[in-house]
Amino acid sequence: MVTELTESVIRWDLVAAAAGLAAVVTLLAELLHARRVRRISGLAFGPSQQPSVAARAVPAIRVLAVAGLAGSLLVLAMAEPMSHRKDGGTVSFEKLKHVLIVLDVSPSMRLEDAGQKNDVSRMKRARDVMESYFQRIPMSEFRVTVIAVYTDAFPVVEDTKDAAVVRNILNDLPMHFAFVPGETNLFAGIEKAAEVAKGWRPRSATMVMVTDGDTVPATGMPRLPASIADVLIVGIGDPQKGSFINGKNSRQDVSTLRQIAARLGGTYHNGNEKHLSTALIEKLTTQMEGESKIQLTAREAALIVLGICIAFLAAIPFVLHYAGTTWQPGVRRRASPDDFATARTRSADLSSSASPSTAQG
């Protein structure tokens, strides 16, 4: 567990002064209250006139709780507010993340054999899979770069936060006309992605390759920079039955895509019928910059302290009521049969002693 306390705009001397002042005021109030309770200790604590251990600890707990309450409230007043909207707020450079999409735009991606019923184009299926992915990540923290790959590769858009721009690129845009016709070169897309991501912060990006696959060389896999935390290979197209294009039977080449994922240390996902699972998306997100580690800022620490102090203050009346003293006034032991016999005898004696006076009257 790693904790990070941010102290950028918080005056800790003022926080300490506020907590100390609150503690002193509460301590004086507790001393005054203790002097008043001492006068009626017999009524409050019974014949022993001694409070329980829990009652003795209450003044110290109340002083500490009030001090923590004052300090945490002042921290929250000085800390920078946070926005929890998916589309709001400016993300600092230290928290900015990247999604690097290597998109296969070869003519085979326009074949209609994708989807659950194999009746939509591969490019449209790629758009649906990526839109589902974007809907489940905080887009305000991400910047998207799309690299188109066919016989060569070039970036289409870099570091955009506008999902509509990415949607337009994935919406069956005929980008294959921008390339010289030929064989698909997936390695060119990986090389271009590595070049684009070279200047980013370490472990701040996820590379997503969307393709129907193609033959790749056995050697020469491009080396990815430290900025890419993980790689996801999404296969599109029917992996069983192929479709002919330019005299070639084209289908999703699962074995090749699995090989690319293994060589890049990433994950392969068959996106032809299923979207990316939530567990996979969370895994990809948490691996970026070690997001699984707990990041505790001063604001979160103040909220924790505030909750603990409020809980202690709210529990004090119940502690005093149920555990302030062991003395229970007005509670008697259960009467035994001998007690009832003694009471009847005493009542009979009183009646007999009262009879002569009544007769004389």
KETOR-525447 format. One record per atom (N, C-alpha, C): x, z, y. Coordinates in pm, whole numbers, padded with zeros to 5 digits, always signed. Atoms other than C-alpha are relative to their C-alpha. Example, Ala and Ser with C-alpha at 12.3 -4.5 7.8 and 13.67 -1.06 7.14 Angstrom:
+00089+00000-00119
+01230+00780-00450
+00090+00000+00120
-00082-00006-00119
+01367+00714-00106
-00077+00073+00109
This chain:
+00086+00000-00119
+00000+00000+00000
+00089+00000+00123
-00077+00012-00124
+00138-00100+00335
-00092+00028+00116
+00080-00031-00118
+00011+00044+00659
+00071-00050+00122
-00055+00052-00125
+00059-00110+00999
-00080+00061+00114
+00065-00065-00113
-00020+00104+01302
+00037-00075+00126
-00026+00072-00124
-00053-00101+01617
-00016+00095+00117
+00000-00094-00112
+00028+00084+01936
+00014-00075+00132
-00025+00086-00115
+00015-00196+02191
-00062+00053+00128
+00070-00037-00124
-00244-00066+02439
-00043+00146-00001
+00046-00138+00015
-00282+00298+02333
+00105+00095+00058
-00086-00103-00057
-00136+00582+02539
-00009+00124-00088
+00008-00112+00094
-00056+00834+02268
+00021+00134+00070
-00014-00126-00073
+00046+01097+02527
-00135+00048+00051
+00134-00038-00044
-00307+01088+02668
-00087+00044-00116
+00076-00039+00119
-00452+01107+02319
+00037+00142-00042
-00044-00135+00036
-00241+01414+02240
-00050+00104+00100
+00047-00093-00102
-00336+01575+02572
-00149+00027-00015
+00144-00018+00018
-00707+01516+02514
-00031+00085-00122
+00022-00079+00121
-00689+01654+02160
+00041+00145+00022
-00042-00138-00026
-00493+01958+02278
-00096+00075+00091
+00096-00065-00090
-00734+02030+02563
-00129+00035-00073
+00121-00028+00076
-01032+02003+02331
+00022+00117-00096
-00030-00110+00092
-00861+02237+02083
+00004+00134+00074
-00008-00125-00076
-00789+02498+02352
-00138+00047+00042
+00136-00037-00042
-01146+02491+02487
-00080+00051-00118
+00074-00043+00119
-01290+02518+02138
+00050+00134-00052
-00056-00128+00043
-01052+02803+02051
-00051+00115+00086
+00054-00104-00088
-01163+03002+02356
-00147+00028-00032
+00140-00019+00037
-01525+02943+02261
-00014+00075-00132
+00005-00070+00129
-01456+03060+01906
+00035+00148+00016
-00034-00141-00024
-01291+03379+02032
-00117+00075+00063
+00118-00062-00061
-01592+03454+02253
-00111+00018-00103
+00103-00009+00103
-01825+03382+01963
+00033+00108-00102
-00041-00101+00096
-01622+03604+01728
-00024+00142+00055
+00024-00132-00059
-01647+03898+01973
-00148+00035-00003
+00144-00026+00005
-02025+03861+01987
-00047+00027-00143
+00039-00020+00140
-02055+03835+01609
+00045+00137-00050
-00051-00129+00043
-01844+04148+01566
-00096+00114+00032
+00095-00105-00038
-02112+04351+01744
-00114+00015-00100
+00112-00002+00094
-02375+04258+01488
+00048-00035-00141
-00055+00034+00131
-02147+04224+01184
-00078+00064-00113
+00078-00064+00105
-02361+04470+00991
-00124-00080-00036
+00118+00082+00028
-02667+04250+01029
+00037-00135-00059
-00038+00134+00043
-02477+03928+00968
+00064-00002-00139
-00079+00004+00124
-02254+04025+00676
-00031+00116-00094
+00037-00107+00092
-02418+04330+00522
+00078+00128+00022
-00066-00132-00015
-02289+04683+00466
+00151-00008+00012
-00146+00011-00008
-01929+04565+00418
+00047-00048+00137
-00030+00054-00133
-01940+04397+00761
+00119-00096-00001
-00112+00091+00014
-01684+04144+00632
-00052-00140-00037
+00042+00137+00035
-01741+03765+00635
+00071-00048-00126
-00063+00059+00118
-01662+03554+00330
+00121-00083+00040
-00118+00083-00026
-01350+03341+00294
-00041-00130+00071
+00047+00123-00063
-01552+03030+00388
-00032+00023+00147
+00034-00030-00139
-01683+03197+00704
+00125+00024+00084
-00124-00022-00074
-01330+03303+00801
+00070-00132+00034
-00067+00129-00024
-01210+02940+00772
-00073-00088+00098
+00080+00086-00086
-01491+02795+00985
+00059-00015+00141
-00054+00019-00135
-01334+02868+01329
+00119-00097+00006
-00117+00090+00000
-01006+02696+01240
-00043-00144-00027
+00047+00136+00030
-01191+02398+01089
-00069-00060+00120
+00071+00053-00116
-01411+02364+01395
+00097-00039+00111
-00100+00033-00103
-01109+02371+01631
+00070-00131-00033
-00069+00124+00040
-00927+02102+01432
-00093-00120+00006
+00094+00112+00001
-01240+01889+01395
-00031-00048+00141
+00029+00040-00138
-01319+01894+01767
+00122-00069+00062
-00121+00065-00052
-00956+01809+01851
+00012-00142-00056
-00005+00133+00059
-00961+01519+01606
-00108-00091+00055
+00109+00077-00057
-01296+01406+01744
+00036-00054+00138
-00036+00043-00136
-01168+01396+02101
+00112-00105-00004
-00111+00095+00007
-00845+01219+02006
-00043-00136-00053
+00042+00127+00058
-01011+00954+01789
-00092-00077+00094
+00087+00068-00097
-01276+00878+02052
+00082-00063+00112
-00084+00057-00106
-01006+00826+02313
+00078-00121-00051
-00068+00115+00059
-00815+00595+02077
-00094-00120-00007
+00097+00109+00007
-01129+00388+02022
-00031-00055+00139
+00026+00047-00137
-01184+00373+02399
+00114-00089+00051
-00114+00077-00049
-00833+00233+02455
+00036-00117-00091
-00036+00106+00093
-00803+00014+02144
-00073-00129+00033
+00060+00131-00025
-00875-00356+02166
-00121-00020-00090
+00120+00019+00084
-01231-00433+02048
+00019-00117-00096
-00010+00104+00102
-01275-00648+01740
-00134-00071-00015
+00119+00080+00024
-01521-00930+01677
-00008-00032-00148
+00019+00027+00142
-01666-00967+01328
-00080-00127-00022
+00069+00128+00017
-01829-01305+01392
+00093-00098-00069
-00080+00098+00072
-01715-01587+01169
+00062-00103+00094
-00047+00106-00088
-01673-01822+01465
+00049+00053+00134
-00032-00055-00132
-01571-01585+01741
+00142+00053+00007
-00127-00065-00022
-01255-01453+01892
+00119-00093-00012
-00124+00073+00008
-00907-01587+01944
+00094+00072-00095
-00087-00059+00100
-00672-01527+01653
+00144-00005+00049
-00139-00005-00044
-00320-01417+01734
+00088-00082-00094
-00093+00081+00079
-00022-01615+01609
+00040+00072-00129
-00043-00076+00117
+00069-01334+01369
-00103-00003-00112
+00104-00001+00102
-00264-01366+01186
-00055-00139-00031
+00050+00135+00020
-00317-01742+01202
+00040-00052-00137
-00024+00056+00134
-00349-01910+00861
-00032-00149+00001
+00014+00146+00005
-00349-02274+00755
-00056-00042-00136
+00044+00070+00120
-00531-02489+00502
+00050-00142+00012
-00063+00131-00001
-00335-02803+00422
-00064-00084-00110
+00072+00084+00097
-00553-03068+00254
+00074-00131-00018
-00059+00129+00036
-00379-03355+00078
-00111-00080-00069
+00120+00071+00045
-00666-03602+00036
+00035-00139-00052
-00018+00132+00060
-00649-03898-00200
-00107-00095+00057
+00095+00095-00060
-00810-04193-00012
+00012-00138-00064
-00014+00128+00069
-00731-04464-00266
-00138-00057-00032
+00131+00060+00029
-01011-04712-00350
-00071+00061-00121
+00065-00062+00117
-01071-04533-00683
-00084+00121+00039
+00078-00115-00043
-01206-04235-00486
-00140-00042+00048
+00132+00048-00041
-01505-04454-00389
-00089-00034-00120
+00079+00024+00120
-01619-04496-00749
-00108+00108-00015
+00113-00092+00012
-01957-04335-00823
-00014+00049-00144
+00009-00063+00133
-01896-04127-01135
+00026+00150+00008
-00028-00142-00021
-01866-03777-00987
-00130+00078+00011
+00117-00088-00010
-02101-03482-00959
-00052+00038-00137
+00056-00048+00126
-02309-03309-01223
-00069-00111-00078
+00068+00111+00066
-02501-03632-01298
+00083-00128+00003
-00089+00117-00008
-02206-03867-01239
-00062-00116+00078
+00069+00103-00077
-02405-04051-00973
+00040-00001+00147
-00046+00000-00138
-02214-03981-00649
+00146-00043+00002
-00139+00044-00010
-01885-04115-00522
+00095+00119-00007
-00100-00106+00011
-01570-03917-00581
+00032+00060+00137
-00027-00050-00134
-01510-03889-00206
-00111+00093+00047
+00112-00086-00039
-01856-03745-00149
+00006+00133-00075
-00015-00124+00076
-01798-03494-00425
+00113+00085+00057
-00110-00074-00063
-01467-03401-00263
-00047+00068+00127
+00053-00060-00123
-01650-03341+00065
-00086+00122-00033
+00086-00113+00036
-01908-03115-00105
+00083+00121-00045
-00084-00110+00049
-01638-02909-00278
+00072+00067+00116
-00074-00059-00111
-01437-02860+00041
-00093+00068+00100
+00095-00068-00088
-01744-02777+00251
-00039+00135-00057
+00029-00128+00063
-01832-02506+00000
+00115+00097+00018
-00119-00083-00020
-01476-02378+00034
+00005+00054+00143
-00007-00042-00140
-01488-02370+00415
-00110+00099+00036
+00109-00092-00030
-01821-02187+00415
+00028+00141-00047
-00027-00132+00056
-01667-01896+00227
+00134+00058+00044
-00120-00058-00058
-01354-01836+00432
-00025+00019+00150
+00017-00020-00145
-01331-01699+00790
+00072-00109+00079
-00060+00117-00064
-01273-02028+00969
+00066+00033+00133
-00063-00036-00128
-01187-01850+01295
+00146+00039-00019
-00138-00039+00026
-00862-01736+01128
+00083-00114-00058
-00070+00110+00066
-00771-02076+00982
+00009-00122+00090
-00015+00131-00060
-00643-02407+01110
+00017-00100-00115
+00005+00096+00110
-00699-02716+00896
+00082-00124+00037
-00076+00124-00012
-00459-03007+00852
-00035-00089-00119
+00036+00095+00105
-00562-03317+00655
+00105-00111-00004
-00098+00108+00022
-00306-03558+00510
-00062-00099-00097
+00053+00106+00085
-00433-03887+00371
+00114-00061-00080
-00103+00054+00087
-00241-04026+00075
-00058-00115-00081
+00033+00116+00086
-00257-04365-00098
+00134-00057-00045
-00134+00050+00032
+00052-04583-00126
+00106+00072+00082
-00087-00080-00086
+00203-04369+00149
-00082+00121+00042
+00074-00117-00047
+00092-04058+00336
+00026+00019+00148
-00015-00033-00142
+00030-03962+00697
-00109+00101+00037
+00099-00099-00041
-00149-03676+00871
-00111-00065+00083
+00117+00050-00074
-00501-03757+00993
-00035+00094+00114
+00028-00101-00103
-00561-03434+01185
+00087+00121-00031
-00088-00116+00018
-00337-03133+01241
-00055+00120+00076
+00033-00130-00058
-00428-02771+01305
-00130-00002+00080
+00131-00002-00066
-00794-02817+01389
-00081+00119-00052
+00092-00105+00042
-01050-02538+01383
-00144-00049+00002
+00133+00061-00005
-01344-02776+01415
-00035-00054-00138
+00040+00043+00134
-01513-02807+01077
-00066-00137+00003
+00066+00130-00009
-01707-03111+01201
+00102-00114-00010
-00103+00103+00009
-01382-03307+01238
+00041-00022-00145
-00038+00011+00141
-01283-03231+00880
-00113-00063-00080
+00117+00055+00072
-01635-03312+00760
-00009-00151+00021
+00005+00144-00029
-01617-03651+00930
+00107-00076-00079
-00106+00064+00077
-01287-03729+00758
-00039-00010-00147
+00038-00001+00142
-01426-03633+00418
-00127-00078-00028
+00129+00067+00018
-01750-03825+00476
+00019-00148-00030
-00016+00137+00050
-01643-04135+00286
+00057-00095+00105
-00064+00084-00101
-01429-04262+00574
+00096-00097-00069
-00083+00098+00073
-01263-04589+00454
+00144-00004+00052
-00136-00007-00051
-00907-04480+00531
+00099-00080-00084
-00094+00076+00082
-00758-04686+00248
+00039-00133+00064
-00036+00124-00069
-00761-04987+00480
+00123+00018+00089
-00118-00024-00083
-00483-04821+00680
+00129-00007-00079
-00120+00003+00085
-00243-04852+00385
+00018-00139-00060
-00030+00121+00076
-00074-05140+00209
-00051+00021-00142
+00054-00019+00135
-00258-05191-00122
+00111+00018-00103
-00098-00024+00106
-00080-05070-00432
-00038+00120-00083
+00023-00118+00083
-00044-04772-00665
-00002+00127+00085
+00007-00127-00072
-00134-04423-00550
+00129+00078-00020
-00126-00075+00002
+00176-04219-00462
-00029+00144+00042
+00033-00140-00032
+00078-03852-00487
+00121+00076+00051
-00120-00069-00047
+00440-03743-00438
+00020-00018+00149
-00012+00022-00144
+00431-03900-00091
-00086+00099+00077
+00084-00099-00066
+00141-03673+00001
+00059+00139-00006
-00063-00132+00011
+00325-03364-00128
+00119+00009+00094
-00115-00001-00091
+00637-03461+00065
-00043+00012+00145
+00049-00008-00139
+00441-03512+00386
-00057+00139+00029
+00053-00135-00018
+00263-03179+00336
+00113+00100+00020
-00115-00089-00016
+00598-03003+00294
+00065-00017+00137
-00058+00025-00131
+00725-03169+00611
-00085+00061+00111
+00088-00055-00103
+00420-03067+00815
+00004+00152+00002
+00009-00146+00009
+00420-02706+00688
+00134+00069+00017
-00134-00059-00005
+00794-02653+00731
+00016+00099+00113
-00018-00088-00114
+00762-02488+01071
-00097+00116+00008
+00097-00110-00002
+00480-02248+00984
+00063+00130-00050
-00048-00130+00045
+00522-01878+00918
-00001+00009-00152
-00002-00013+00146
+00611-01777+00560
-00134+00051-00055
+00120-00039+00074
+00313-01746+00322
-00124+00003+00090
+00115+00007-00090
+00062-01849+00587
-00090-00119-00029
+00076+00122+00024
-00077-02165+00425
-00034-00014-00148
+00040+00041+00134
-00262-02289+00118
-00012-00152-00002
+00008+00145+00013
-00217-02649+00007
-00104-00034-00105
+00107+00043+00090
-00525-02810-00149
+00011-00151-00016
-00006+00143+00027
-00478-03149-00312
-00129-00042-00071
+00125+00050+00055
-00803-03339-00381
+00024-00144-00044
-00034+00131+00053
-00754-03640-00607
-00064-00020-00136
+00045+00029+00136
-00865-03817-00922
+00118-00017-00095
-00119+00003+00083
-00508-03821-01048
+00063-00137-00008
-00074+00124+00020
-00246-04083-01115
+00128+00036-00071
-00126-00027+00067
+00078-04117-01300
+00103+00050+00101
-00104-00056-00087
+00365-03914-01156
+00131-00002-00076
-00130-00001+00067
+00738-03926-01229
+00025+00134-00068
-00032-00123+00072
+00879-03670-01470
+00093+00089+00080
-00092-00078-00083
+01135-03559-01211
-00025-00034+00147
+00007+00029-00143
+01165-03542-00836
-00117+00065+00071
+00109-00069-00069
+00885-03300-00752
+00049+00056+00133
-00045-00051-00131
+00914-03224-00377
-00001+00153+00003
-00011-00145-00013
+01018-02871-00289
-00086+00047+00118
+00090-00049-00104
+00755-02681-00093
+00069+00107+00085
-00061-00102-00087
+00854-02466+00207
-00059+00137-00026
+00045-00138+00020
+00813-02089+00219
-00135+00027+00066
+00127-00022-00069
+00509-02127+00443
-00120-00018-00092
+00111+00025+00092
+00292-02246+00151
-00003+00110-00105
+00012-00113+00092
+00173-01942-00041
-00051-00041-00136
+00057+00040+00128
-00024-02121-00310
-00046-00145+00009
+00040+00139+00011
-00127-02465-00430
-00123-00008-00090
+00121+00022+00079
-00468-02572-00555
-00019-00150-00019
+00023+00140+00033
-00519-02904-00732
-00146-00014-00044
+00142+00020+00030
-00886-03014-00732
-00018-00140-00056
+00023+00128+00063
-00969-03290-00976
-00142-00049+00022
+00130+00060-00028
-01255-03527-00890
-00016-00123-00091
+00028+00115+00085
-01421-03784-01114
-00028+00042-00143
+00034-00028+00140
-01550-03803-01470
+00128+00000-00084
-00123-00003+00080
-01267-03687-01700
-00016-00066-00137
+00024+00056+00133
-01428-03844-02009
-00015-00151+00004
+00031+00142-00005
-01566-04184-01918
+00054-00059+00130
-00060+00061-00116
-01375-04409-01683
-00082-00115+00056
+00064+00113-00067
-01483-04681-01441
+00109-00102+00035
-00101+00103-00024
-01305-05014-01398
+00007-00035+00148
-00026+00042-00136
-01148-05103-01064
+00134-00075+00001
-00119+00084-00004
-00896-05385-01007
+00061-00019-00139
-00047+00024+00136
-00877-05444-01382
+00059+00121-00068
-00057-00122+00056
-00786-05081-01450
-00109+00103-00022
+00097-00104+00031
-00988-04808-01618
+00041+00129+00071
-00032-00117-00081
-00995-04519-01370
-00091+00117-00036
+00074-00125+00022
-01100-04163-01456
+00088+00116+00044
-00079-00116-00042
-00992-03814-01364
+00108+00029-00105
-00112-00021+00090
-00648-03770-01515
+00032+00150-00006
-00012-00147+00006
-00674-03403-01616
+00142+00043-00037
-00134-00040+00045
-00338-03386-01796
+00103-00014+00112
-00093+00017-00110
-00152-03524-01496
-00020+00105+00108
+00027-00099-00104
-00325-03291-01252
+00043+00140-00044
-00048-00130+00050
-00254-02989-01472
+00153+00006+00006
-00145+00004-00006
+00109-03101-01487
+00049+00022+00142
-00039-00019-00140
+00131-03124-01108
-00018+00146+00041
+00025-00141-00034
-00026-02777-01070
+00106+00091-00061
-00100-00084+00066
+00217-02629-01323
+00137-00015+00066
-00132+00024-00060
+00521-02790-01160
+00009+00057+00141
+00001-00059-00134
+00415-02663-00816
-00030+00150-00002
+00033-00142+00010
+00328-02316-00947
-00137+00032+00055
+00133-00021-00055
-00035-02359-00846
-00107+00007-00106
+00117-00012+00086
-00383-02374-01000
-00074-00133-00001
+00082+00121+00012
-00584-02667-01131
-00147+00040-00014
+00144-00025+00009
-00962-02677-01086
-00072-00134-00014
+00081+00120+00019
-01202-02940-01219
-00120+00010+00092
+00107-00006-00099
-01422-02995-00916
-00107-00104-00018
+00097+00107+00019
-01625-03275-01066
-00142+00055-00016
+00132-00056+00024
-01914-03046-01170
-00020+00135+00068
+00012-00135-00054
-01840-02701-01026
+00079+00013+00129
-00072-00034-00122
-01745-02574-00683
+00109+00103-00033
-00101-00104+00016
-01451-02341-00635
-00068+00135-00013
+00060-00131+00020
-01538-01996-00763
+00041+00095+00112
-00032-00099-00103
-01549-01703-00524
+00126+00078-00035
-00120-00073+00043
-01285-01524-00731
+00126-00081+00030
-00115+00085-00029
-01049-01822-00694
+00028-00006+00149
-00019+00005-00145
-01107-01843-00318
+00060+00131+00050
-00056-00129-00039
-01040-01470-00281
+00146+00011-00042
-00140-00004+00046
-00722-01508-00486
+00089-00082+00093
-00079+00084-00091
-00600-01792-00265
+00017+00067+00135
-00005-00063-00131
-00683-01598+00051
+00090+00122+00001
-00079-00124+00004
-00524-01270-00057
+00147-00025-00024
-00141+00028+00023
-00201-01436-00167
+00071-00044+00127
-00063+00040-00125
-00142-01559+00186
+00045+00124+00076
-00059-00111-00074
+00093-01310+00357
-00032+00134-00064
+00029-00126+00066
+00005-01048+00096
-00123+00066+00053
+00120-00055-00060
-00348-01001+00227
-00063+00110-00083
+00056-00105+00083
-00429-00773-00068
+00049+00137+00043
-00049-00128-00049
-00222-00504+00099
-00090+00051+00112
+00087-00062-00099
-00414-00260+00313
+00070+00001+00135
-00056+00002-00135
-00353-00316+00682
-00080+00097+00086
+00067-00106-00074
-00436+00000+00873
+00049-00002+00144
-00034-00003-00141
-00442-00031+01250
-00044+00132+00061
+00038-00125-00067
-00486+00248+01503
-00151+00011+00012
+00146-00003-00012
-00850+00150+01543
-00064+00048-00130
+00056-00042+00127
-00925+00186+01171
+00034+00146-00030
-00039-00138+00021
-00728+00512+01154
-00087+00095+00083
+00086-00083-00084
-00931+00650+01446
-00141+00010-00057
+00133-00004+00061
-01256+00555+01274
-00003+00092-00122
-00007-00090+00116
-01145+00735+00957
+00002+00145+00043
-00008-00138-00050
-01050+01049+01148
-00133+00043+00061
+00129-00031-00062
-01375+01032+01344
-00104+00034-00106
+00097-00027+00106
-01581+01014+01025
+00025+00132-00069
-00033-00127+00066
-01395+01305+00864
-00038+00118+00089
+00030-00111-00092
-01432+01526+01173
-00152+00021+00013
+00145-00013-00009
-01804+01452+01207
-00056+00060-00127
+00048-00055+00127
-01856+01527+00837
+00026+00150-00008
-00031-00144+00003
-01682+01867+00870
-00091+00077+00096
+00085-00069-00096
-01879+01961+01183
-00144+00006-00050
+00137+00000+00051
-02206+01861+01017
-00016+00094-00119
+00009-00085+00119
-02124+02065+00704
+00011+00149+00032
-00022-00142-00032
-02041+02391+00886
-00128+00083-00006
+00122-00082+00011
-02405+02514+00926
-00043+00027-00144
+00037-00019+00140
-02471+02463+00555
+00096+00096-00069
-00098-00092+00059
-02148+02642+00460
-00028+00143+00042
+00030-00135-00048
-02237+02941+00678
-00130+00053-00061
+00128-00045+00055
-02592+02951+00541
+00011+00042-00147
-00004-00025+00144
-02505+02937+00171
+00123+00078-00046
-00121-00067+00045
-02154+03083+00158
+00061+00088+00108
-00054-00083-00106
-02115+03286+00480
+00018+00145-00043
-00008-00137+00050
-02173+03617+00299
-00067+00008-00136
+00061-00021+00132
-02257+03742-00048
-00117+00097+00007
+00110-00097-00016
-02504+03995+00090
-00131-00075+00020
+00132+00062-00008
-02868+03899+00043
-00104+00107+00034
+00095-00105-00040
-03097+04129+00243
-00140-00028-00053
+00139+00012+00045
-03444+04199+00104
-00015-00037-00145
+00009+00037+00141
-03362+04102-00254
+00019+00125-00084
-00005-00119+00085
-03430+04376-00510
+00015-00044-00145
-00012+00030+00141
-03358+04401-00877
-00137-00002-00065
+00129+00011+00068
-03637+04316-01122
-00041+00136-00057
+00051-00130+00048
-03855+04619-01206
-00013-00001-00152
+00008-00016+00144
-03837+04748-01565
-00127+00076-00037
+00119-00080+00041
-04125+04907-01771
+00013+00147+00036
-00018-00142-00037
-03971+05250-01705
-00032+00021+00147
+00031-00013-00143
-04002+05186-01332
-00151+00005+00021
+00146-00004-00015
-04373+05113-01369
-00057+00134-00047
+00047-00131+00049
-04423+05434-01575
+00029+00110+00100
-00037-00100-00102
-04239+05639-01314
-00091-00011+00121
+00088+00019-00116
-04451+05486-01037
-00139+00053-00029
+00133-00052+00032
-04776+05570-01222
-00002+00152-00001
-00009-00149+00002
-04664+05932-01278
+00003+00054+00142
-00009-00049-00138
-04572+05969-00912
-00133-00016+00072
+00131+00021-00063
-04907+05822-00806
-00100+00105-00047
+00092-00104+00053
-05092+06065-01035
+00028+00135+00063
-00036-00128-00063
-04898+06361-00892
-00051+00006+00142
+00047+00000-00138
-04984+06254-00539
-00151+00018+00006
+00145-00011+00002
-05351+06224-00630
-00045+00142-00029
+00036-00138+00036
-05364+06568-00790
+00030+00098+00112
-00034-00090-00110
-05193+06733-00497
-00092-00019+00119
+00091+00026-00111
-05437+06571-00254
-00142+00043-00030
+00139-00035+00035
-05754+06674-00442
-00048+00132+00057
+00052-00127-00058
-05779+07049-00330
-00031-00012+00149
+00026+00010-00145
-05750+06962+00036
-00122-00080+00027
+00119+00083-00021
-06014+06698+00000
-00125+00080-00030
+00118-00080+00034
-06250+06944-00171
-00029+00102+00108
+00024-00098-00106
-06197+07204+00100
-00061-00062+00122
+00058+00065-00117
-06282+06953+00367
-00144-00026-00020
